[in-house]
Amino acid sequence: ELKSALQQNPQNSSARTYLGQLYLKAGNYAAAEKELKNARELGADDNDTLSSLGQALLQLRKLDEVHAMQTSHLKPYEQGIIFAEQGIAFLIQDKQQKAIELTERALNMAPNSAYVQVARASVYMMAQNSLPKAREQLKLAFDIDKNYPAAWSLLGDIEATEKHLEQARDAYTKSMSLQPTNLADRNKRVTINILLNDMKKAQYDLDILKKKLPGNPGVAFSQGLVYLATDKLDDAKSAFDLALLNQERYPLTLFYLAYVNYKQGNIAQAETHSERYFTINPGYLPNRKLLAEIKYVKQDYEYVETLLRPVLKENSSDPSLLNILAKAMLMRGDTAEGISLLNKIVELNPDSAEAKVRLGAGLLLSGNEEAGFAQLDDAIKQDTSNHQADIFRVLSYLRLKQMEKAHQAAADFQARAPASEIPHNLSGMIYIAERNLTLAQKELEKSWSIKPGNTDAGLNLASFAMQAGENAKAREYLETIIAAHPDNLETLIKFAELDALEGKTEQMMKRLETAIRLHPGAVSPRVMLAKHYIRTGKPAQVAGLVETLDFEARKQLPVLEVIVSQQLAQEKYKSAEGTATEIVEKYPNAANGYFLMAQAYAGMGNYDKAESSLLMAVQKDERFLPARIAFLRLLVKKKDIPSIEREIARLKTFAADNQDVKRVEFALEELKGNQKQALALAESLFKTYPSNENMLALSRQRLRVGDSEGALNLQKEWADSHSDDFTANLILGETYTRLNKDDLAANYYQRALALSPDNITVLNNLAWSIRDSDPEKALTLSKKANSLKPGSVVLMDTLAMVYLANNEKELALRTIKEVRFLEPNNPVLRFHEAKINASTGKQDLAIEILTELLNKEQKFAGRSEAEMLLQNLKK
C-alpha cells in the first residue's frame, strides 16, 4: 500500500517516513536510510525521522553521520534517543567516557524510552564492566516494553558473558521471535550453540544466514568455527579465509587460521597468521601458546622462552603452558628447569596420569632412566585404563635398545589390557626392530583379529604380503583399513605403492591425487607422484607438486631430493649440484645427498668428483645400495675387474638378491667376455624383475650373441604389452630408427609423445622419422624441440634436414652451417651439408665435401649413403 501511495504521489513524505521505519524493523538498513533521507528532503518532521535514521546509520557503521546529527530543534524525548545513538557510536569507537556521558544525558531526557534504557545498559556492560548495573538498567527497559527485541538481545549478551549459555540462547531466540529478520542475533545464537556443542542447531542457523548474507565475513567466521569443531579443517580454512576479508572486525580469524594450518602441518602459514595476530593482540594467551608450539616445532627454543617466560607468573597453573616451556628447556639442554616445570605440572595435577607420563618422558630425555621409568610406573598404577604410559614405557625401552625389557613391558601391557590390539602392535614393532619378521607377523595378526581395520597392524601386514608377492591379500588388508579410515594418508600411500607394483598406473595416480587433496600439506604423496613423473619422462610436471607446498615443507629432505632428481632428469646438472649441496649442508648425514651430488658431477663429466661423492655416501651409510651400485658401475666403466669382484662380494653379504647387484654381475660377465653366461644372467634377471631396463639389457645381450630377431621380438612384445609406458615405446622406436624403419619407428614415437608431449628426444626422433612422409608435421615437431633446447647439435641437425624435406633449402643450408660451426669435425654434419648443397645445385661443392669426408675412412652413421651420393654426383 505504501509503495502504491508513493507511485501515485512520490512527494508523500509521511509514506516515505513510514516505509523507512518498516525497512528498519525488517533489518534492511540501507533501504531504511534511503527512504528516511528522502522523507527529510521532502519536508518530513525530524522528530518523526531522525531517531530512526540514526539507528539505520549505526547498523551501517556510518558513525560520523550519527555524530553529525543536530538535536537542538528536536523535542526532548527525541533528543534523548539521538544522544543515546551517539553514545552507542562512541562505544563502538571505544571512546568510553563520551559514551557514558551521552547515554546518561539521554536517560535524563527520555527515561521512558526502552531504546535509551538498553543503550545505557550496553554502556554499563561494555564501557564500565558492570554486569549487575547492566541487568538493573535492562529491567527498566523490560518494564517499559517486555517485548522489546533489543532488550532481549542485550540480555543474551549478558548471559553469554556470564557463561549462562542456555539462558543466552533462550534470550536470543526470544529476540528473534519478536524480530524474525534479526540476523545479528541469529549469528550470536550460532556461537552459543557452538559453545554448547550443538552443531546441528548451529548449522541450521548458519544455513539461513548464508542464504540471507552470502559472502558475509561474520557468517563465514561462525561457519569456520562449526567446521573446526567438527574437524573439517579444509572447510574451516576456506571459511576463515573469507572472514579474513574483514580482519578489522574479526581479527581472531588470524588465530583460527594459524591453528588450522598448524593442525594440517602447514607450519610456515601457521607461523605467519599467528605472528600477525600476536602483533594485534599480544595478550591473547591461546595464540601466544600456539605460536610457542610453532616455534618449538621449528626448533627455535629460545623464542619459545621469549614468548612464555613473561606470562609464566600469572599463568603458573596452566599445564599446557608449563609443558611447552618444559619441552623447550629440555631441548635447550636446561634439564633442571625442564624437569622442575614438569614436576610442577604433577604437583598441580597429582591425580593426572598424563602429567606423570610427561615428567617420565622428560626424565628419560635427560638421561635419568630410573626416575623416568618410575614415573611411568606410577602413572600406570594410577590409571590402568590410560594406555599412554604403557605405550611410552615400551617405546622407551625400544629406543634404548633394551629389547628384553621392551618385550616384558609389552607383555605387562597385554596382561593389563587383554582386549586391546595396541600391545600386540608394540610387540610387532619390537620383533621388526629385531628383524624377526615371522614373530612380528604373528603378533600383528593377533592385533588384526582383535580390531580389524587398525592401521598399525594392517599397514605392516600389507607390506609383508606385498614382499611375499601376495598382492591380493595386501589389497584386502588395505581395503579393510580404508573402510574404517577413508582419509588415512598412510593407507592411501600404501595403496598407491601396491597399484604401482601391479602396474596400475592410472589407479596409482588417482590415489595420490586424492591423498594430496585430502592432505594438502603432506609431503609423501607429492614426492611419490613426482618420482612417477620423473620415471615416465615428465619431469616438468614435478614443479606444480613442489611449488604448492609451503616454504618449510619445500626444505624437507624428501622434497629437496626429488627436486635434484627432477633437475637431473632435465639435464640441469649445475642446478642439481647446487640443490645437492644444499642437502649435504642441511642434512650432513644424508647419504642420498652425496649420491645425488655424484650424479650431478657425472652428468657434467667430472667422474673424479662423482667417485669422491659416492665414497662419501658409502661412508655415511655402508649399506646404502644406490651409492654402492653407482660406484660399481664406475668400476665397470674403468674395467677394474678385481675391484668389481671385491665390491660384489661385499654386497652379496647383505643384498644378494638385489636386482642392481645382479645387473652388475651380468655386466661383469660381459666385461670378461663370457657372453653366454652374461645372457643366462640377463634372462634370469628379466624373468625375476621384468622392467624396461632389464628388458633392454636382455635385448642387447641377445644382439651380442647374434640373436637379432630375438632381440627385436623381445622389445616389440614388451612395448605392445606396455603401451602406456613412455620408456618402452621410446626404446622400440629408437631400435626401428637404427634399422632405418622410419614408418614403424614413428608409430612408437607417437605413443611416447602422447605420454610426454614436451619430451625433446621424442619430438626430435619423431620429426626425423616422418620428415619424408609428413614434412609439415615434422617441421612443427622439430621447431618445438629446438625451442625447448636451443643450441643442441642433434636437434639443429634434424631441423636442417627437415627444412630440406620441406624444400626450404636456404633455411636448411643456413641451419646446417650454424650447427657445423658448433662441431666442425662432426662427419654426419659434413655429410648432411653436402646433401643440402647438392639439392641447391651446388654439386661441385657437395663433391668436394664428400670426397674430403670419405677419404678420411672415418666410420659414421650414413657412410654408405654418402658413398652412393658421391657416385651419383660424379656421373
N, C-alpha and C positions, 0 to 999 in steps of 0.2 A: 504493500500500500504506500509506504514511504517513497519507494522508487517511482511508483506511478505518479504520486503527487509531485515529485521533483521533475518528472518528464513534462507534466503539464505546466509546472512553474519552477524552473531551475533556480529562481531567486528566492525560494522559500527557505528562509534562514532557520525557522523553527524545525522544519522537516529535516534539514541537514544536521542540526544540533542533535535531534533525537536519533537519527541514523548513526551519527558518530558515537553516541553513548551505547547504542546497541552493538556496534563493532567492538567497542572497548570491552563490554561484557563477554562477547564471543571470543576474545583473545586475538582479534585481527587489528593489531595496534597500528600498523601502517595505514590501513583504511580509516581507522578512527581519527588519526592525526590529520589526514587529508580532509575529511568531512568537517571536523571541528574548526580547522583553519579556514575552510571555505565559508562556514557559518559566520565566523567572526568578520570576515571580509564583507559579508552581506549585511552586517549590522547587528548580528545576534548579541545579546547581553552577555558580557564577560562573566557575570555572576552565574550564568547558565552553562558556559562553555569552558572557562579557563581551568577549573579544577580537573575536569575530565581530560582536557588536553594535556595537563601536567602529568597525569597518570600514564597516558599513552607515551609521552616523551620519555618518562622514566623507564618504561619497559623497553623502549628502543635505544636506551642508553644515550639519549641526546641531552646530556646533563647540563651543558652550557645554556641551552634553550630554557631548561627548567629554572636555572638560576636567574635568567634574564626576565622572567615573568614579573610584571609590575602589579602591585596589590593595593596601592593606596586608594583606588577608586572602587574597591570591592566592599561588599558587606562584611562585617567582622567574621561571620561564620565561614564565608568563602575564603577570606584572608587566612583564617586558621588552617584550612585544608591546603592552601598553596604553601604556607610556611612548613607544614608537615612534609609536603612533597619535596621542598627544597632541603629540608633536614635529611630526608632519605637520600637525596642526591649527594649531600656531603658525606653521609655514611658510606655510600658506595665508593666515594673518593678517598675514604679513610681519613676524613677531616672530622675527627670525633667530637671535638669541643663545639664546633659550629653546629653539628648535628644535634647535640644535646640542647644548645641554646634555642635553636629554631623549633624543635619539637616541644620544648617547654612553653615557648611563646604560643605555638599552635594550640596547645592544651588549654591555655588560658582563654583563648578566643573562641574555640569550638569544642568545649568539653563533651558535648552531646554527639560528636561525630565518631562513629566506630572506626573510620579510617584514621583519624587523628590518634585515637587510643592505641590502635595497632602500631602506628608509626612510632609513638613514644615507647611502647613495649619493645619494639625492634631495636631501638637505640639502647634501652636498658640492657638488652641481651648482648648486642654486638659491640657497642661502644663502651659500656660500663661494666660488662661481665657480671651482671646481676640477674641471674635467672629467677630468684624469688620475686624481685620487683617487676620483672617482665611478666611473670604469671599474674601478679596482683593487678597490673595495668590491663592485662588481657581479660581478666574477669569483668572489668568495667566495659570493655568492648562488647563482651557477650551479653551484659546487662542491657546494652543499647540495642544489640541485634544478635540474637543467638544463632542466626543462620548467615552470618557474615563470612564469606569464603576466606578472605584474607586472615581473619582471626583464627580459623581452623588451621590454615596453612602455617601460621606462626606457632600455634600450639604444637603442630607436628615438628617444627624445627626445635622447639624447646625440649620436647620429649626425646627427640633423636640425640640432642646434645647430652641429655642426662642418661642416655643409653636405655631408655624405656622404649624398646623397638616396637613392641606390639601396639603400645599406645600411640606411638608416632605414626605407624601405618594406619591405625583407625582414624587419626586426625586428618591425614592426607586424603584418605578415602572419603571422609565427610566433606572436606573442601571440594573434592572433585564431583561429589554428588550434587553440591549446590551450584557448581560452575563446571559442567562437563568438558568445556573447552580448555580447562586449566592444564596446559601441557607441562608447566614447570613442576607442579605438584605430582603429576604422573611420573616425571623423571625422578623426583625425590623418592617416590614410593618404590621405584626400581632399586635405588640404593638401599633402602630399608630392607627390601626383600632379599637382596644380595647378602646383607649382614645377617638376616635370619636364615640364610642358606635355602631360601625358597626360590630356586632358579626358574622354576616353571612359571610362577606368578611374575617374576621379574621380566622374563622373556615375553610374557603376554603384553605387559605394558610397553615394552620396547618395540614390539611389532606394530603397535598402534602409533607410537611416536615416530618410527621410521617412515610410516606412510604419510603422516602429517608434516613431518620435518625432514625430508630426505636430505642426506649430506650434512645434517646439523652436527657440529663438533661435540656439543654437550651430550647428545643422544649417543654419538659414536663412543664417547668416553665411557658411558654407562654400559653400552654393549660390550666394550672391551673388558670391563670388569666381570661381566657374566661369562664371556668366553674364557677369561683367565680362571675363574672359579671352576669351570667345567673342563679345564686342561686343554682347551682348543687354542694352542699357542699361536698357530699361524693366523687364525681368525682374529685373535686378540690383537696381534701385531698390526693387522690391517686396520682394525677399528681405532687403535691408538694413533696410528699414522694420520688418520682422518681427524681425530681430536686435536692433534698437534697443530692443525691449521689455525686454531685459536689458542695458542700456547699461553697468551697473556691471561686468558680466563681459566684455562685448565693446565696450569704448569705441572701439576702432578703427573700428567701424561708422560713426561720425560722419565720419571721414576719407573712407571709401569713398563715403558718401552725398554728401559735398561734391564728390568727384571726379566721380561720375556726373552730378550736377546741373550741374557746370561743363561737362562734355562735351556735355550736352543744351542748354546755353545758358540754364539757369535760374540766373542769376548770384546773385540775392538768396538763394535757398535754399542754394546752394553756399557763399555767404559765411557764412550763419548756422551751418551744420554745421561748417565749417572753423574758425570762431571759437570754437565750443563745444569742439572737440577741442583747439584751441590753449590754451584755459584749463586743460584737464585735463592736457595733455602738451606744454608749450611746446618741449621738447627734440626732438620728432619732426620731423626735417628735411623729409621729403616733404610733410608738412602745412604747415609754415612756407613752403615754396616754392609750394605750391598757393595758400595764402592771399595770398602776394605776387602771383601771377599774377592772382588775382581782383581785388585792389586795383589792379593795373595796368590791367585791363580797365575798371575804374570810374574810371580816370584819377586815382587817389589816389597819385601818385608819391612823395609824402613818406612815406606809410605803408609803401610798398614798401621804402624805405630803412630805416625803423624796424625792419622785420621782418628784413631780410637783413644789415644792417651788423653787428649783434652776433655773427653766426655766420660772417662772411666770413673771419676769420683762420684758424679751424680747418677751413674748407671752401674754402680758396683754390684748390683744384684741381677744384672741382665746376663743369663748364662750364654746366650749366643754371642754377645759382645766379648765376654771373657774368653770364650772358646776360640774366636777368630784371632784375638790378640795372643792367646797362648800358643796357637799354632805358629804364628809369625815369629814369636820369641824363640820357640824351639828350632825353627828353621834357620834363624839368625845365629844359632849357637848359644843363645842365652837360656840355657836349660833350667837354671834355678828359678828364674821368674816364670818361665813357661809352666813348669811343674807347680809353682806356687799358685798361679791363676787357675790351673785345673783342679788343684786341691780346694780352692775357694768355691768352685762350682759344686764339688762334692759336699762341702760344708753347707752351702745354700740349699742343696737338694740331697740330704743324706739318704733318702729312700729311692733315689734315682739310680737305677742300674746303668742307664745310659751315661750319666756323669762319671761313674766309676770306670766304664769302658774307655771313655775319653782320657781319663787320668792314666789308666793302664797303658793305653796307646802312647801317651806322652812319655811315660817312664821307659817303655821299651825302646822308643825312638832315642831316648837319651843314653841307652845302654844299660839301664838298671833293670835287668831281666827279672830278677827275683821279685822286686816290688811291683813291677808291671804285671806279671802273671798273678801275683797275689790279689791285685785289684780286680783282674778279670775273674778270678775265682770267687771273690766276694760278690761281684755283680751277678754271677751265675746262681749263687746261693740265694741272693736277694730276690731274683725274679727268674724262675726257671722257664717261664713262658716267653721271655725275651731272648731270642736266639743270637742277638748281635754279639754278646760276649763270647759265646761258644764259637761262633764263626771266626771272630778275630783271634781267639786262642789258637785254633787250628792253623789259620793262615800265618800267625806269628811264628809258630814252630816250623812251618814250612819255609818261611822266609829265612829263618836262621839255619835251615838245612838240618834240623833235628828231627829226622824222619820218624824214628821210633816214637818220640813224644807226640809228633803230629798224628800218627796212626792212633795212639792211645787217646788223644784229645778227641779225635773223630769218633772213636768207639764210645767214649764217655757221653758225647753229644747224642749219639744214636740211642744209647740206653735211656737218656732223659727225654728224647723226642722220637719214639719208635714209629710214629705216624708221619714223620716229616721226611721229605725227599732230600733236604739240604745236607744231612750228614753223609749220605751216600755220594752226593755230588762232590763233597770235600774229600772223601776217601778216593774217589776217582781222580781228582786233581793230584793228590799225593802220588798215586800209582803212575800217573802220566809223567810227573816230575822224575820218578824213579825209572821211567822207560819200561814199566811193566804194563804193557797195553792190554794184555789178556785180563788181568785182575781189574784194571781200570774199567774195561768194558763191562765186566760183571757188576761192579758197583753202580755204574751209570744205568745199567738195565734195571737194577733194583729201584733206583730213583725214578726211572720212567714208569715202572709198574705202579709205584705209589702215586705219582702225579704225571700222567701222560700230558705232553704239551709243554712241560717245563723246559725253558731254553737252555739252561746249563747242561742238562743231560742230553737233550735232543740234538743240539748242535755238535757236541762231541761224538755222539753215536752216529750221526750223519757223516761226519768226517771219517770215522772208522770204516763205515760202509763204502764210502767213495774210494778209500785207499784199497779196499778189498775188491773193488770192481762191482760191488752190489749197488748199482745206481738206483734201481727200483726201490730197494729198502731205504736208501738215503732219502729219496723223494717222499716216502711215506712219513718218515720222521719229520721232515720239513713241513709237509702239508698239515700235520697234526699241530705243529708249533704255530703256523700261520693262522690256523683256525682259532687258536686260543689268543694269539697276539698278532693281529693283522698288520700292525705297523712296525713290528720289531725289525730294527735295522740289521742286526747281525744275521737274522734268518733270511732276509731279502738278499744279503750279500752271499750267503752260503748257497742259496737257491741259484743265484746268478753263476756261481762257480760250477755248480752241477750242470746247469744249462750249457756252459762253455765246454765242460768236459764231454758232454754228449753232442756237441756241435750244433746246439740250438741257439744260433747267434741272435736271431731276432727276438726270441723269448728272453735271452740274457739281457739284451739292451733294454727291453721294456721293463724288466725288473729293476735294473739300475736306475732308469729314469724315474720309476716310481719311488725308489729309495731317496733319490735326490729331491723329488717334490715333497715327500713327507719329512725329510730331514735336510733342509737346505744348507745347514751349516756343517753337515758331516763330510769328512774328507774321503773316507774309504770308498763310497760308491763312485765318486768323481774320479778318483785315482784308477779304479778298476776299469771304468769306461774309457778313460784317457789311454790306458795301456792297450785296450782293444783297438782304439782308433789308430794308434801308432803301429800296432802289429798288422793292421789291414790297410796300411798305406794312406791313412787320412790324418796325418799329424796336425794339419791346420785346424781341425775341429777340437783340439785339446784346449786352445786358448779360451773358448767360451766356458769351458768347465772350470778352469783355474781362475779366470778374471772375476767371476761372480762370487768367489769366496772372499771373506773379509781379510784384512791385512795380516792378522795373526795367523789365520789358517794357511795363507799362502807361504808363510815362512816355516811351516811344519816340514819335517824331513821327507815324508812320502810325497808331498806336493813338489818340493824342490827337486826330488829325484825324477818325478815324471816330467818336469819342465826340462831337465837336462836330456832325458830320453827323447822328448819332442825335438829339441834343438839338434840332437844327433841325427834323428830321422830326416830332418830338413837340411842336413849337412852344414849347419851353422856351428862349426866346430869351435870357433873363437868364443862365441856366446856360451856354448856348452862348457868350455873351460872356465869361464867366469862364474857360471852358476855352480859348477862342481867345486870351485874354490870356496864359494860361499858356504857350501855344505861342510867341507872339511874344517873351515874356520869355526862354524857354529856348532857342528857335531864332530869333534876331533876323533871320536872313537868309532865313527860310522864307516865300516869297511866299504860299503857300497859307494860312498862319496869318492874314495880313491879309485874304485873300479870305473866309475863313470868318467872321472878325470882321465884315466888311461885311455878310454875310448875316444875322448876328445883329442888327445895327443896323437893317437893312432890315425884319426881322421885327417889330422894336419901333417901326417907323415913323420912325426917325431917319435920314432919307435923306442929310442933310449929312455925318454921321459915316460912313455907308456909303460915300459917294463918296470921302471922305478916305482910308478904309481901302483902297478899290480902287486909288486912285492910289499908295498906299504899296506895294501888291502889285506893281503895274506897275514901280515904281521899283526894287524888289528884283529883278525879272526881267521885262524889257521884252517877252519872248516868252511870258509866262505867259498862255495863252489864256483860261482861265476868268475871270480878273480883267478882261481886256480886253473879253471878251464881255459880262460883267456891267456894265461901265462903259458899253458901247454901249447896253445896254438901259436904263440910267438916262437916257442922252441921248435914247433913243426916248420914254421916259416924259415927258421935258421938251419933246419935239418940236423938238429943236435939230437941224434938218436939216443945216446946214453942218458942224457938228461930227461928226455921224454919218457924213457922206460922207468927211470927212477921216480919221476913225478906220478906216473900211472900206478906204480906200486904203492905209493903213499895214499893216493886217492882210493885205491881198492880196499884200504883198511876201514874206510867209513862210508864209501859211496860206490860200491862195486856194481850196483845195478843202475846207477845213474846214466841216462841216455847220453849226456855230454861226454862222460868218461868213455862210453862205448864208441862214440863218434871219433874220439881221439885215438882209441885203439885201432879203429878202422883206418884212420889217416896214417897211423904208424906202419901198418902192414903195407899200405900203398907206397909209403916213403921207402920202405925196404925193398919194394919191387915184388912183393908177394901178392900179385893181383887176384889170384883165385881165392886166397884166404881173405883178402880185403872184400871181395864180392860176397863171400859167405857171411862176413860180419855185417856188411851193408844190408843184405837180405834179412838177417835176423833183427837188425836194428829197426828196419822199416816195419816188419811184422809186429814187433813189440810196441813200437812207438810210431804209428803212422802219422806223418806230418809233412808239410811242404819241404822242409829242409832235408828230412830223411829220404823222402821220395826222390828229391833232386840228387842226393848223394848216391843212391842206388842207381839212378838213371845214368849218371856219369860213369859209374863203375862198370855198368853193362857196356857202355861205349868203349871203355878201356880194354875190355876183353873181347871186343869185336861184335857185340850183340846190339847193333844199331837199331834193328827192328824192335827188339825187346825194350830198349831204352825209350823209343818214341811211343810205343804202345802203353808203357807204364805212365808216361806223362799225360797221354790222352785220356786214359781211363780215370786217372786221378782228377784231372781238370773237369771232365764231364760229370764226375760224381760230386764235385765241389764247385758247382757253377757260381756260387755266391762267395767264393774265396778269391780275393784280389790276386794274391801271390801265385796261386795255382794257375790262373788264367794268364798272368804275365809270363810265367816260366814257359808255358807251352807256346805262347805267341812268339817269344824270343827264339825258341827252338825252330819253329817254322820259318822265321826270318833268316836264320843261319842256313836253312835248307833252300832258301830262295823261293819259298812257297808263300808269296805275299797274300794271296787270297785267303788261305787257311789261317795265316798269322792274324789277318785283320779281324776275323771272327772272334778270336780270343782276346785281342786288344780291345774290341768293342765291349766285351763283357767286363774287362778290367776297368775300362773308362767309366762305365755305368756305376761301378762301385767306388771309384775315386776320380771324380771329374777334373781335378786340378793336378793330377799326378804328371809330372813333367816327362818322365820316361815313357809312360803310356801315350801321352799326347804326341811325342816325337816319333815313337815307333809306329803308331797307327798312321800318322801322316806319311811316313816313308812307305808303309805297306800299300796305301791307296793312292799314291801320287800319280799313278798311271790310270787307275780305274775311276777315281773320283778326285781329280786335281783341285777343284774348287774347295771341297771339304778339307782336303789335305792341307791347303794353304791356310785355312782358318785355324786348324789344329796346330800347325807349325808356328804360326804367328803368336798364338796363345802361349805355347811352350816358351818361346823366346821372350815374351813379355814377363813371364813368371821368373825366368832366369836369364837375364841379358848377359851377353858376352860369352856364352858357352860355345865352345868349338863344335861339339857334336850337334847341338841344336841349330847353329848357324849353317853348318854344312847341309843338314837336311833342308833347311829353309831355301838355300841356294838351289838345290836340286828340285824342290817343289815349285819354285819360281820358274825353273826351266820347263817343268811339266805343264805349267800354265801358260807357256810361250811368252813369259815376261823375261826376255833374255837379258835386257840391260840390268834389271834388278838382280837377276841370277849372277851375272858377271860381277856386279858391284859387291854383292854379299860374299861371293867366294874369295874375292880379293881381300876383303876385310878380315875374313877368317884365316886366310893364308898368312896375313901379317902377324896373327897371333901364334901360329905354328907353321913357320915357313918350310920345315923339313918333313911335314906330315905327308906320306905318299898318297893316301886316299884323297886328301885335299888337292894335291897336284893332278891326280887322275881326273877328279871332278872339274877342275879348272880347264883341263884340256877338253873334256867333253863339252863344256859350256862354250868354249871358244870355237870348237868345231861346228856347233849348232848355229853360231852367229856368222859363219862363213870364213872365220879366221883359221883356215885349215893348216897353213904353214906354221903358225904359232902353236897350234894343237900338236902337230907332228913333232915340232921341236921339244915341247914339254914332255910328250910321251917317250920320245927317243931317249932323252936325258934320264927320265924316270926308270925306264925298263933296263937301261944299260947298267944300272946300279945292282941289278939282280937282288933287289930287296923284296921280301915277301910282304904282301898286304892284301886285304880283302878286295877282290875285284881285279886282281892282276891279269887273270886270263881274259877278262872282258876288255881290259886296257890293251892287251896284245892284239886282240881281234879288231879293236877300233883303229889301232895304228896301221894294221894291214889294209883295212878298208880305205883309210885316208890316203894311203900311198898308191892306191890303184888309179 
